[in-house]
Amino acid sequence: MRKNLEVSNAEKRQNAHRLLLFQAFEELAKALGTSFVLIDLRAGLSELASPLLFDPRLERYLVTTLSEQSVSGTCLVLKSLASMMPD
C-alpha cells in the first residue's frame, strides 16, 4: 500500500511541475503582450518536451524536415499524440 502512495505523490509532483510550466509560459505571453508563445521542441520526445507535447491545454504545431530521422520522429510524436485523443 505504501508503494501506491509514493507513486501517487510522485504523480502529484509531476502534475504540479506541468502546471508551473504552463503558468510560466502564460505569464511570459502576458508580459510580452502576445497572444501565444511558440516553443521549439527540436529534440522531440524528451523529458523536457513531453509535458508540453501532451498538455491538453496547449495547441501543438509540428514542423519537420524531409530527413528520414525527422520524419520517423514526427510519426512517433503523432502516434503518441493520437493515442491520447478521445475516440
N, C-alpha and C positions, 0 to 999 in steps of 0.2 A: 504494500500500500504506500509506503514512504517513497518508493521509486516513482510512482504515478504523480505524487505531489511535487517531486523535483522536476519532472517533465513539465508539469503544469506551470510551475514557477518560471521555468526556462521559456516557455511559450509566452507567458505574460511579459517577461523582459523583452523578448523579441518583438512582440506587438507594440510595446512602449517605444522601442527604438524606431520602428516603422512610423509610428505617429509623430515622433520628434522629427524624423527626416522629412516627412510630408509637411509638417508645420514650418520647418526651416525654409523649404522651397517656397511655400506660400508667403511667408514673411519677406523673402527675397524679392518676389514678384511685386509685392506691395511697396517695398522700399524703393524699387526701381521704377515704379509707376507703370508696370507692364501687366498684361492680362495672362501671360504664360511664361514659363521658363523651359527652355529646350536644353536637355541634358544629353551629352554624348556618352553612351554606354558602349563604347567601342569594343570592350572585352567580352560582350555577350553575357552569358550566364555565369556570373561571378558572385562571390559573397556580397559584394557591394552593390552590384547591379540588380540582382534578383528581387530584393524588396521593392525596388521601383518598378521593375517589369511586371510584377504580379500584384501590385497595389490596384484594386479595382476603382479607386477614386481618380486615377490618372489616365489620361489619354496617351496611347503609345503610337509612335510613328517609327516604322522600321525602314532603314536605309541600308543598302548593301552595295557591294561591288559584284562584278561577274566572276571573281576568282572562285575556284572550287571550294576553298576553305570558307569563304564568306557566305556563299550560297548554302553550304551544308550547315553552317552555324545559324543562319537565318531560318532555315527549315526547322532546325531543332527548337529555336525560340518560338516559332509559330505553332509547332505541335504542342509544346508545353503550355502556351497561352490557350490554345484550343481546348486542351484537356480540362481547364478550369472554368470554361464557359458553360452556362446552363444549356440544356438541350432545347 
